[in-house]
Amino acid sequence: MRHLVTGGAGFIGSHLVEALLHRGDEVVVLDNLSTGSLKNLKNLAGQPGLVILEESVLNRPVVERLVDRADRIFHLAAAVGVRYVVERPLESLLTNIHGAEYVLEAASRDQKPVILFSTSEVYGKSDDVPFREDSDRVMGPTAVSRWGYASSKAIDEFLALAYRRERNLPVVIVRCFNTCGPRQTGRYGMVVPGMIQHALDGQPIEVYGDGRQTRCFSYVGDVVRGVLLLADCPDAYGEVFNIGTDEEVSINELAVRVREMCGSSSPIVHIPYEEIYGQSFEDMRRRVPDLAKINSLVGYRPAVRLDDMLRLTIEFMRNEKRVVAAAPSVPLAAAVRAR
């Protein structure tokens, strides 16, 4: 098959691209590299069947042309990370809503299957845990940018389901819960890589708020495996699925585990939310998925537990630090090239 992966140079997208290529499929990556990076695809350089186009999902003619040439579309291109969303609310809204609109409209012309990536953020600050796909959503005030992001992803879901009902578009919606693993960075407020980086550097490990809030950090390989199971299952069309893990941990406990597994002596410090995100910020206490639906349809269960995911990520980030440390300085590299 020939797949279009929007946001394919991002963290999750690059792992998905790798899995598709390993299946023997062809992949076209569309990414404007605003949060993604070609570095995420460097291990696939020169591999047959891969085409990378640096362009925005908001370029509608390009999206239409690429969708026309694809057999299936995985739509991941979106604003990602709490910090990015808070700092760029308008860009986040436009990218999320119009990006999904252009992909869905183009796909509906020839009934091209679309796997739309959504987020656990759509549940808002509901305390009806674990979250089921049919759970009520609880949003905060419109003055809080975070809920704008959550609402934009919910609109993406509404659009996808409307295209399914009115135009019979084969679409599957996956709600990701805190996906983590190698290649993720802490640049936009991602918790796990941020903690690991600080622990490896001997810097204070930052915990926002009181640290008693809990999350479920899932391994990216598990998420990609589950997505492909759903993509290959026609019975998933028109449905919404939670994907991730239901292994719950507090952020305080996560910080302790990261420090111990890194062999670090970094102190753990608590920072008020307002110092990081400003006064108009709200968080939720728990976020746990109910995975019964995806398990019932395709037999998905997470295989990698939290400690194993942390080990894999720590090993990757340590190796990255070694590569950077071993690289020549810019002047030396320039001198070598000059000779």
BELSUL-V495595 format. One record per residue. N is the residue number from 1. RES is the residue in three letters. PHI is phi in radians with two decimals (none if undefined). PSI is psi in whole degrees, -180 to 180 (none if undefined). OMEGA is omega in radians with two decimals (NA if undefined). Layout:
# BELSUL-V495595
n->N res->RES phi->PHI psi->PSI omega->OMEGA
n->N res->RES phi->PHI psi->PSI omega->OMEGA
This chain:
# BELSUL-V495595
n->1 res->MET phi->none psi->158 omega->3.06
n->2 res->ARG phi->-1.94 psi->118 omega->-3.06
n->3 res->HIS phi->-1.91 psi->145 omega->2.92
n->4 res->LEU phi->-1.84 psi->124 omega->3.10
n->5 res->VAL phi->-2.06 psi->103 omega->3.07
n->6 res->THR phi->-1.36 psi->138 omega->-3.05
n->7 res->GLY phi->1.29 psi->24 omega->-3.06
n->8 res->GLY phi->-1.26 psi->-10 omega->3.07
n->9 res->ALA phi->-1.66 psi->3 omega->3.10
n->10 res->GLY phi->-1.41 psi->-177 omega->-3.09
n->11 res->PHE phi->-1.07 psi->-62 omega->-3.14
n->12 res->ILE phi->-1.18 psi->-42 omega->-3.10
n->13 res->GLY phi->-1.00 psi->-41 omega->-3.11
n->14 res->SER phi->-1.17 psi->-37 omega->3.09
n->15 res->HIS phi->-1.19 psi->-37 omega->3.09
n->16 res->LEU phi->-1.14 psi->-45 omega->3.11
n->17 res->VAL phi->-1.01 psi->-45 omega->3.14
n->18 res->GLU phi->-1.05 psi->-44 omega->-3.13
n->19 res->ALA phi->-1.14 psi->-40 omega->3.14
n->20 res->LEU phi->-1.15 psi->-42 omega->3.12
n->21 res->LEU phi->-1.14 psi->-38 omega->3.12
n->22 res->HIS phi->-1.17 psi->-22 omega->3.05
n->23 res->ARG phi->-1.38 psi->-9 omega->-3.13
n->24 res->GLY phi->1.65 psi->9 omega->-3.14
n->25 res->ASP phi->-1.52 psi->166 omega->3.04
n->26 res->GLU phi->-1.70 psi->147 omega->-3.08
n->27 res->VAL phi->-2.39 psi->132 omega->2.95
n->28 res->VAL phi->-1.91 psi->124 omega->3.13
n->29 res->VAL phi->-1.75 psi->128 omega->3.03
n->30 res->LEU phi->-2.02 psi->118 omega->-3.08
n->31 res->ASP phi->-2.73 psi->133 omega->3.11
n->32 res->ASN phi->-1.56 psi->1 omega->3.07
n->33 res->LEU phi->1.10 psi->23 omega->3.09
n->34 res->SER phi->-1.22 psi->-39 omega->3.03
n->35 res->THR phi->-2.16 psi->-20 omega->3.05
n->36 res->GLY phi->-1.43 psi->177 omega->-3.11
n->37 res->SER phi->-2.66 psi->140 omega->3.06
n->38 res->LEU phi->-1.10 psi->-22 omega->3.09
n->39 res->LYS phi->-1.03 psi->-31 omega->3.14
n->40 res->ASN phi->-1.17 psi->-19 omega->-3.11
n->41 res->LEU phi->-1.92 psi->8 omega->-3.02
n->42 res->LYS phi->-1.10 psi->-32 omega->3.14
n->43 res->ASN phi->-1.27 psi->-8 omega->3.14
n->44 res->LEU phi->-1.85 psi->3 omega->-3.08
n->45 res->ALA phi->-1.00 psi->131 omega->3.11
n->46 res->GLY phi->1.41 psi->0 omega->-3.13
n->47 res->GLN phi->-1.28 psi->132 omega->3.14
n->48 res->PRO phi->-1.04 psi->143 omega->3.07
n->49 res->GLY phi->1.62 psi->0 omega->-3.13
n->50 res->LEU phi->-1.96 psi->128 omega->3.05
n->51 res->VAL phi->-2.21 psi->132 omega->-3.13
n->52 res->ILE phi->-2.07 psi->125 omega->3.13
n->53 res->LEU phi->-2.09 psi->119 omega->3.10
n->54 res->GLU phi->-1.47 psi->99 omega->-3.08
n->55 res->GLU phi->-2.82 psi->158 omega->-3.10
n->56 res->SER phi->-1.50 psi->146 omega->3.04
n->57 res->VAL phi->-1.19 psi->-12 omega->3.09
n->58 res->LEU phi->-1.47 psi->-3 omega->3.04
n->59 res->ASN phi->-1.47 psi->92 omega->-2.96
n->60 res->ARG phi->-1.06 psi->-45 omega->3.12
n->61 res->PRO phi->-1.05 psi->-38 omega->3.12
n->62 res->VAL phi->-1.16 psi->-44 omega->3.11
n->63 res->VAL phi->-1.02 psi->-46 omega->-3.13
n->64 res->GLU phi->-1.06 psi->-43 omega->-3.12
n->65 res->ARG phi->-1.13 psi->-43 omega->-3.11
n->66 res->LEU phi->-1.23 psi->-38 omega->3.10
n->67 res->VAL phi->-1.13 psi->-41 omega->3.12
n->68 res->ASP phi->-1.03 psi->-32 omega->-3.08
n->69 res->ARG phi->-1.57 psi->-7 omega->-3.05
n->70 res->ALA phi->-1.70 psi->155 omega->3.00
n->71 res->ASP phi->-1.57 psi->-28 omega->-3.10
n->72 res->ARG phi->-2.70 psi->148 omega->-3.08
n->73 res->ILE phi->-2.13 psi->131 omega->2.97
n->74 res->PHE phi->-1.89 psi->114 omega->-3.06
n->75 res->HIS phi->-1.79 psi->103 omega->3.11
n->76 res->LEU phi->-1.99 psi->-16 omega->-3.06
n->77 res->ALA phi->-1.00 psi->119 omega->-3.09
n->78 res->ALA phi->-2.99 psi->165 omega->2.97
n->79 res->ALA phi->-1.21 psi->137 omega->-3.10
n->80 res->VAL phi->-2.32 psi->149 omega->3.07
n->81 res->GLY phi->1.57 psi->134 omega->-3.09
n->82 res->VAL phi->-1.03 psi->-45 omega->-3.09
n->83 res->ARG phi->-1.11 psi->-43 omega->-3.14
n->84 res->TYR phi->-1.07 psi->-44 omega->-3.11
n->85 res->VAL phi->-1.15 psi->-42 omega->-3.13
n->86 res->VAL phi->-1.17 psi->-39 omega->-3.09
n->87 res->GLU phi->-1.40 psi->-25 omega->-3.09
n->88 res->ARG phi->-2.27 psi->63 omega->-3.04
n->89 res->PRO phi->-1.11 psi->-41 omega->-3.11
n->90 res->LEU phi->-1.17 psi->-48 omega->3.12
n->91 res->GLU phi->-1.03 psi->-40 omega->-3.13
n->92 res->SER phi->-1.11 psi->-46 omega->-3.13
n->93 res->LEU phi->-1.10 psi->-48 omega->-3.09
n->94 res->LEU phi->-1.13 psi->-43 omega->-3.14
n->95 res->THR phi->-1.11 psi->-47 omega->-3.08
n->96 res->ASN phi->-1.17 psi->-47 omega->-3.04
n->97 res->ILE phi->-1.34 psi->-52 omega->-3.09
n->98 res->HIS phi->-1.24 psi->-34 omega->3.10
n->99 res->GLY phi->-1.03 psi->-48 omega->3.12
n->100 res->ALA phi->-1.13 psi->-40 omega->3.13
n->101 res->GLU phi->-1.01 psi->-48 omega->-3.08
n->102 res->TYR phi->-1.16 psi->-41 omega->-3.14
n->103 res->VAL phi->-1.16 psi->-46 omega->-3.10
n->104 res->LEU phi->-1.16 psi->-41 omega->-3.14
n->105 res->GLU phi->-1.12 psi->-45 omega->3.14
n->106 res->ALA phi->-1.13 psi->-41 omega->-3.11
n->107 res->ALA phi->-1.19 psi->-31 omega->-3.07
n->108 res->SER phi->-1.21 psi->-20 omega->-3.09
n->109 res->ARG phi->-1.13 psi->-39 omega->-3.13
n->110 res->ASP phi->-2.16 psi->21 omega->3.08
n->111 res->GLN phi->0.98 psi->46 omega->3.09
n->112 res->LYS phi->-1.38 psi->129 omega->3.13
n->113 res->PRO phi->-1.07 psi->138 omega->3.13
n->114 res->VAL phi->-2.20 psi->129 omega->2.98
n->115 res->ILE phi->-1.84 psi->110 omega->-3.05
n->116 res->LEU phi->-1.71 psi->122 omega->3.13
n->117 res->PHE phi->-1.52 psi->122 omega->3.08
n->118 res->SER phi->-2.02 psi->-158 omega->-2.98
n->119 res->THR phi->-2.63 psi->155 omega->3.05
n->120 res->SER phi->-1.16 psi->-13 omega->3.09
n->121 res->GLU phi->-1.03 psi->-24 omega->-3.10
n->122 res->VAL phi->-1.13 psi->-19 omega->3.11
n->123 res->TYR phi->-1.34 psi->-13 omega->3.09
n->124 res->GLY phi->1.12 psi->-138 omega->-3.11
n->125 res->LYS phi->-1.86 psi->31 omega->3.04
n->126 res->SER phi->-1.06 psi->145 omega->3.07
n->127 res->ASP phi->-1.92 psi->16 omega->3.12
n->128 res->ASP phi->-1.49 psi->73 omega->-3.04
n->129 res->VAL phi->-1.73 psi->142 omega->0.00
n->130 res->PRO phi->-1.32 psi->152 omega->-3.10
n->131 res->PHE phi->-1.33 psi->125 omega->2.98
n->132 res->ARG phi->-1.70 psi->157 omega->-3.12
n->133 res->GLU phi->-1.06 psi->-25 omega->3.13
n->134 res->ASP phi->-1.77 psi->15 omega->3.12
n->135 res->SER phi->-1.20 psi->150 omega->3.01
n->136 res->ASP phi->-1.16 psi->148 omega->3.12
n->137 res->ARG phi->-1.83 psi->144 omega->-3.13
n->138 res->VAL phi->-2.18 psi->111 omega->-3.11
n->139 res->MET phi->-1.79 psi->150 omega->3.06
n->140 res->GLY phi->-1.52 psi->-169 omega->-3.06
n->141 res->PRO phi->-1.22 psi->156 omega->-3.11
n->142 res->THR phi->-1.20 psi->-16 omega->3.12
n->143 res->ALA phi->-1.28 psi->-12 omega->-3.13
n->144 res->VAL phi->-1.71 psi->115 omega->-3.03
n->145 res->SER phi->-1.02 psi->-33 omega->-3.10
n->146 res->ARG phi->-1.00 psi->-39 omega->-3.11
n->147 res->TRP phi->-1.31 psi->-21 omega->3.01
n->148 res->GLY phi->-1.14 psi->-43 omega->3.08
n->149 res->TYR phi->-1.06 psi->-48 omega->-3.13
n->150 res->ALA phi->-1.04 psi->-41 omega->-3.14
n->151 res->SER phi->-1.20 psi->-36 omega->3.13
n->152 res->SER phi->-1.13 psi->-38 omega->3.10
n->153 res->LYS phi->-1.23 psi->-34 omega->3.05
n->154 res->ALA phi->-1.15 psi->-38 omega->3.07
n->155 res->ILE phi->-1.08 psi->-40 omega->3.06
n->156 res->ASP phi->-0.97 psi->-43 omega->3.13
n->157 res->GLU phi->-1.14 psi->-44 omega->3.10
n->158 res->PHE phi->-1.02 psi->-43 omega->3.11
n->159 res->LEU phi->-1.07 psi->-48 omega->-3.11
n->160 res->ALA phi->-1.06 psi->-44 omega->-3.13
n->161 res->LEU phi->-1.22 psi->-31 omega->3.08
n->162 res->ALA phi->-1.19 psi->-41 omega->3.07
n->163 res->TYR phi->-1.12 psi->-34 omega->3.09
n->164 res->ARG phi->-1.14 psi->-47 omega->-3.06
n->165 res->ARG phi->-1.23 psi->-41 omega->-3.02
n->166 res->GLU phi->-1.63 psi->-27 omega->-3.09
n->167 res->ARG phi->-2.18 psi->7 omega->3.08
n->168 res->ASN phi->1.00 psi->35 omega->3.12
n->169 res->LEU phi->-1.21 psi->129 omega->3.08
n->170 res->PRO phi->-1.30 psi->99 omega->-3.05
n->171 res->VAL phi->-2.27 psi->141 omega->3.07
n->172 res->VAL phi->-2.18 psi->135 omega->3.13
n->173 res->ILE phi->-1.94 psi->128 omega->3.11
n->174 res->VAL phi->-2.07 psi->128 omega->3.11
n->175 res->ARG phi->-1.77 psi->108 omega->-3.09
n->176 res->CYS phi->-1.45 psi->140 omega->3.11
n->177 res->PHE phi->-1.98 psi->102 omega->2.99
n->178 res->ASN phi->0.79 psi->62 omega->3.13
n->179 res->THR phi->-1.29 psi->134 omega->-3.07
n->180 res->CYS phi->-2.42 psi->170 omega->3.08
n->181 res->GLY phi->2.48 psi->-174 omega->3.13
n->182 res->PRO phi->-0.95 psi->143 omega->3.13
n->183 res->ARG phi->1.51 psi->-12 omega->3.08
n->184 res->GLN phi->-1.32 psi->143 omega->3.10
n->185 res->THR phi->-2.03 psi->161 omega->3.10
n->186 res->GLY phi->-1.63 psi->13 omega->-2.99
n->187 res->ARG phi->-1.09 psi->-32 omega->-3.05
n->188 res->TYR phi->-1.99 psi->29 omega->3.06
n->189 res->GLY phi->1.63 psi->14 omega->3.09
n->190 res->MET phi->-1.22 psi->127 omega->-2.93
n->191 res->VAL phi->-1.20 psi->-54 omega->-2.99
n->192 res->VAL phi->-1.09 psi->-54 omega->-3.13
n->193 res->PRO phi->-1.12 psi->-31 omega->3.09
n->194 res->GLY phi->-1.10 psi->-45 omega->3.11
n->195 res->MET phi->-1.13 psi->-44 omega->-3.11
n->196 res->ILE phi->-1.10 psi->-44 omega->-3.13
n->197 res->GLN phi->-1.03 psi->-44 omega->3.14
n->198 res->HIS phi->-1.16 psi->-40 omega->3.14
n->199 res->ALA phi->-1.13 psi->-43 omega->-3.14
n->200 res->LEU phi->-1.18 psi->-30 omega->-3.13
n->201 res->ASP phi->-1.55 psi->-4 omega->-3.11
n->202 res->GLY phi->1.30 psi->18 omega->3.13
n->203 res->GLN phi->-1.65 psi->162 omega->3.10
n->204 res->PRO phi->-1.01 psi->135 omega->3.08
n->205 res->ILE phi->-1.49 psi->118 omega->-3.00
n->206 res->GLU phi->-1.58 psi->132 omega->3.03
n->207 res->VAL phi->-2.09 psi->122 omega->-3.12
n->208 res->TYR phi->-1.49 psi->138 omega->-3.11
n->209 res->GLY phi->1.28 psi->-154 omega->-3.10
n->210 res->ASP phi->-1.47 psi->-8 omega->3.09
n->211 res->GLY phi->1.39 psi->0 omega->3.13
n->212 res->ARG phi->-1.51 psi->-6 omega->3.05
n->213 res->GLN phi->-1.14 psi->146 omega->-3.08
n->214 res->THR phi->-2.06 psi->150 omega->3.11
n->215 res->ARG phi->-2.46 psi->170 omega->3.08
n->216 res->CYS phi->-2.13 psi->107 omega->-3.04
n->217 res->PHE phi->-1.65 psi->112 omega->-3.04
n->218 res->SER phi->-1.76 psi->150 omega->-3.13
n->219 res->TYR phi->-1.39 psi->134 omega->-3.06
n->220 res->VAL phi->-1.04 psi->-34 omega->3.12
n->221 res->GLY phi->-1.11 psi->-38 omega->3.07
n->222 res->ASP phi->-1.12 psi->-44 omega->-3.11
n->223 res->VAL phi->-1.09 psi->-46 omega->3.12
n->224 res->VAL phi->-1.08 psi->-43 omega->3.11
n->225 res->ARG phi->-1.04 psi->-45 omega->3.14
n->226 res->GLY phi->-1.15 psi->-40 omega->3.12
n->227 res->VAL phi->-1.07 psi->-43 omega->-3.12
n->228 res->LEU phi->-1.20 psi->-34 omega->3.05
n->229 res->LEU phi->-1.07 psi->-43 omega->3.13
n->230 res->LEU phi->-1.20 psi->-40 omega->-3.11
n->231 res->ALA phi->-1.07 psi->-32 omega->-3.11
n->232 res->ASP phi->-1.59 psi->6 omega->-3.07
n->233 res->CYS phi->-2.03 psi->104 omega->-3.13
n->234 res->PRO phi->-1.01 psi->-27 omega->3.13
n->235 res->ASP phi->-1.17 psi->-12 omega->3.11
n->236 res->ALA phi->-1.45 psi->-14 omega->-3.10
n->237 res->TYR phi->-1.04 psi->136 omega->3.11
n->238 res->GLY phi->1.41 psi->10 omega->-3.08
n->239 res->GLU phi->-2.06 psi->161 omega->3.10
n->240 res->VAL phi->-2.00 psi->137 omega->-3.11
n->241 res->PHE phi->-2.35 psi->133 omega->2.89
n->242 res->ASN phi->-1.25 psi->146 omega->3.08
n->243 res->ILE phi->-2.55 psi->139 omega->-3.10
n->244 res->GLY phi->2.59 psi->-138 omega->3.10
n->245 res->THR phi->-2.34 psi->158 omega->3.08
n->246 res->ASP phi->-1.94 psi->20 omega->3.06
n->247 res->GLU phi->-1.42 psi->109 omega->-2.98
n->248 res->GLU phi->-1.65 psi->140 omega->3.11
n->249 res->VAL phi->-2.56 psi->145 omega->3.05
n->250 res->SER phi->-1.36 psi->157 omega->3.13
n->251 res->ILE phi->-1.19 psi->-32 omega->3.04
n->252 res->ASN phi->-1.07 psi->-47 omega->3.13
n->253 res->GLU phi->-1.14 psi->-38 omega->3.10
n->254 res->LEU phi->-1.04 psi->-44 omega->-3.14
n->255 res->ALA phi->-1.07 psi->-41 omega->3.12
n->256 res->VAL phi->-1.11 psi->-44 omega->-3.14
n->257 res->ARG phi->-1.11 psi->-44 omega->-3.14
n->258 res->VAL phi->-1.06 psi->-46 omega->-3.13
n->259 res->ARG phi->-1.06 psi->-45 omega->-3.12
n->260 res->GLU phi->-1.14 psi->-44 omega->-3.07
n->261 res->MET phi->-1.27 psi->-23 omega->3.07
n->262 res->CYS phi->-1.51 psi->-8 omega->-3.06
n->263 res->GLY phi->1.10 psi->37 omega->-3.02
n->264 res->SER phi->-1.78 psi->154 omega->3.04
n->265 res->SER phi->-1.89 psi->15 omega->-3.13
n->266 res->SER phi->-1.03 psi->137 omega->3.03
n->267 res->PRO phi->-1.26 psi->154 omega->3.05
n->268 res->ILE phi->-1.77 psi->121 omega->-3.09
n->269 res->VAL phi->-2.07 psi->145 omega->3.10
n->270 res->HIS phi->-1.78 psi->132 omega->-3.10
n->271 res->ILE phi->-2.15 psi->130 omega->3.11
n->272 res->PRO phi->-1.06 psi->144 omega->-3.13
n->273 res->TYR phi->-0.96 psi->-40 omega->-3.03
n->274 res->GLU phi->-1.14 psi->-24 omega->3.09
n->275 res->GLU phi->-1.25 psi->-23 omega->-3.10
n->276 res->ILE phi->-1.73 psi->-46 omega->-2.99
n->277 res->TYR phi->-1.98 psi->-1 omega->-3.10
n->278 res->GLY phi->1.58 psi->178 omega->-3.03
n->279 res->GLN phi->-1.22 psi->-37 omega->-3.06
n->280 res->SER phi->-1.57 psi->72 omega->3.13
n->281 res->PHE phi->-2.42 psi->139 omega->3.09
n->282 res->GLU phi->-2.29 psi->146 omega->3.10
n->283 res->ASP phi->-2.18 psi->169 omega->3.09
n->284 res->MET phi->-2.00 psi->150 omega->-3.03
n->285 res->ARG phi->-1.35 psi->-41 omega->-3.11
n->286 res->ARG phi->-2.35 psi->149 omega->3.04
n->287 res->ARG phi->-2.56 psi->102 omega->-3.06
n->288 res->VAL phi->-2.33 psi->128 omega->-3.14
n->289 res->PRO phi->-1.53 psi->147 omega->2.88
n->290 res->ASP phi->-1.56 psi->119 omega->-3.06
n->291 res->LEU phi->-1.79 psi->15 omega->-3.08
n->292 res->ALA phi->-1.12 psi->-38 omega->-3.05
n->293 res->LYS phi->-1.17 psi->-49 omega->-3.13
n->294 res->ILE phi->-1.20 psi->-33 omega->3.09
n->295 res->ASN phi->-1.16 psi->-41 omega->-3.12
n->296 res->SER phi->-1.15 psi->-38 omega->-3.07
n->297 res->LEU phi->-1.44 psi->-47 omega->-3.03
n->298 res->VAL phi->-2.15 psi->5 omega->3.08
n->299 res->GLY phi->1.33 psi->20 omega->-3.10
n->300 res->TYR phi->-1.28 psi->130 omega->2.88
n->301 res->ARG phi->-2.46 psi->142 omega->3.10
n->302 res->PRO phi->-1.10 psi->139 omega->-3.11
n->303 res->ALA phi->-1.81 psi->-23 omega->-3.07
n->304 res->VAL phi->-1.82 psi->120 omega->-3.13
n->305 res->ARG phi->-1.44 psi->169 omega->-3.03
n->306 res->LEU phi->-0.97 psi->-49 omega->-3.09
n->307 res->ASP phi->-1.08 psi->-38 omega->3.11
n->308 res->ASP phi->-1.17 psi->-40 omega->3.09
n->309 res->MET phi->-1.09 psi->-42 omega->3.12
n->310 res->LEU phi->-1.11 psi->-43 omega->3.12
n->311 res->ARG phi->-1.05 psi->-46 omega->-3.14
n->312 res->LEU phi->-1.07 psi->-41 omega->-3.11
n->313 res->THR phi->-1.23 psi->-42 omega->3.11
n->314 res->ILE phi->-1.08 psi->-44 omega->3.12
n->315 res->GLU phi->-1.06 psi->-44 omega->3.13
n->316 res->PHE phi->-1.08 psi->-46 omega->-3.08
n->317 res->MET phi->-1.22 psi->-33 omega->3.05
n->318 res->ARG phi->-1.12 psi->-44 omega->3.13
n->319 res->ASN phi->-1.09 psi->-39 omega->3.10
n->320 res->GLU phi->-1.08 psi->-40 omega->3.11
n->321 res->LYS phi->-1.13 psi->-39 omega->3.12
n->322 res->ARG phi->-1.11 psi->-42 omega->-3.14
n->323 res->VAL phi->-1.10 psi->-44 omega->3.14
n->324 res->VAL phi->-1.13 psi->-42 omega->-3.12
n->325 res->ALA phi->-1.15 psi->-33 omega->-3.11
n->326 res->ALA phi->-1.43 psi->-16 omega->-3.10
n->327 res->ALA phi->-1.23 psi->143 omega->3.10
n->328 res->PRO phi->-1.19 psi->156 omega->3.08
n->329 res->SER phi->-1.18 psi->164 omega->-3.12
n->330 res->VAL phi->-1.04 psi->-46 omega->3.14
n->331 res->PRO phi->-1.07 psi->-41 omega->3.13
n->332 res->LEU phi->-1.12 psi->-44 omega->3.12
n->333 res->ALA phi->-1.04 psi->-41 omega->3.14
n->334 res->ALA phi->-1.14 psi->-37 omega->-3.14
n->335 res->ALA phi->-1.17 psi->-40 omega->3.11
n->336 res->VAL phi->-1.08 psi->-43 omega->-3.14
n->337 res->ARG phi->-1.15 psi->-36 omega->-3.12
n->338 res->ALA phi->-1.12 psi->-37 omega->3.12
n->339 res->ARG phi->-1.25 psi->none omega->NA
